Amino acid sequence: MKTHETIKVVPARYPLRIVGAGVALLILAIVIQSVAFNPRWEWGVFARWFFDPIILEGLGQTLLLTLLGTVLSVLFGGVLALCRLSSSWLLSSLAWGYIWLFRSLPLIVVLIVLYNFSYLYDTLSVGIPFTGITWASYQTINVLGQFSTAVVGLTLVQSAYTAEIIRGGFLGVDHGQYEAASALGLPAWRRTLRIILPQALRTILPSGFNEIISLAKGTAMVYVLAMPELFYTIQMIYNRTQEVIPLLMVGAVWYLVITSFLSAIQYLVERALAKSERRSAVNTNRSRAVTPAATATQEPAHAQLS
């Protein structure tokens, strides 16, 4: 007689993983205790200033700079990326030179030079170079104020990075897609917007959101312009009250909120793109499954007619 032996399944054990988790929890508990129960962090001062109207006004300036810098750098960076990909050696060289220059210069240097632009040039004129023909002229000191200097400086630097991200996304699309789009007889702008760009977005979005997050934190550099954004406002307050650490924590937490919100948007956008990609793959598989079935039903009918 055959005896039925029961097989006992023993789950794999990972003792080092348990030890690592225990060490991580211990370190986390130490950090929480040292931060939450240390009176020198002055959490009461932090709570008093966190929603103060002056802080919120500086936060609004930071968000506005981030929004304008993002929109303008995407538009200008997109133009630069197309110039880099252009078959014209002049456009490609000029775009490469711009990207090389502003990726090499620190943001703080660009902001200081722009803020002192009126010292270098009294007026900004629109006309034909090397001639006396001028259509319009503006006083530099009236054009570049604190806010406009911050927006221009952030856009100039950020657009150089954005251009390379967009160019990398376009280069990541298979060349056969370009040939197929050209074979359809579509105009160049429509090929780019309807066929190439949706495929390039999967590569552009992760790096692009990283740059937006970096831009949100980089707005702190405009403190050199004495512009009352979040970081400069905090500096002015703790210089007066000498409550340095709790006010710095106010700024740190607000920057955490901004970056967390942007990260959540990135997650939702990437999830939506992944769903659309899976949906298109399912539709493709269904069409492939239906085609042989239709062929099989048509063959007997054709045999009867013959």
ABEGO torsion letter per residue (X at the ends): XBBBBBBBBBBBBBAAAAAAAAAAAAAAAAAAAAAAABAAAGAAAAAAAAABAAAAAAAAAAAAAAAAAAAAAAAAAAAAAAAAABABAAAAAAAAAAAAAAAABBAAAAAAAAAAAAAABABBBBBBBGBABBABBBBAAAABBAAAAAAAAAAAAAAAAAAAAAAAAAAABBAAAAAAAAAAGBBAAAAAAAAAAAAAAAAAAAAAAAAAAAAAAAAAAAAAAGBBBAAAAAAAAAAAAGBAAAAAAAAAAAAAAAAAAAAAAAAAAAAAAAAAAAAAAAAAAAAAAAAAAAAAAAAAAAAAAX
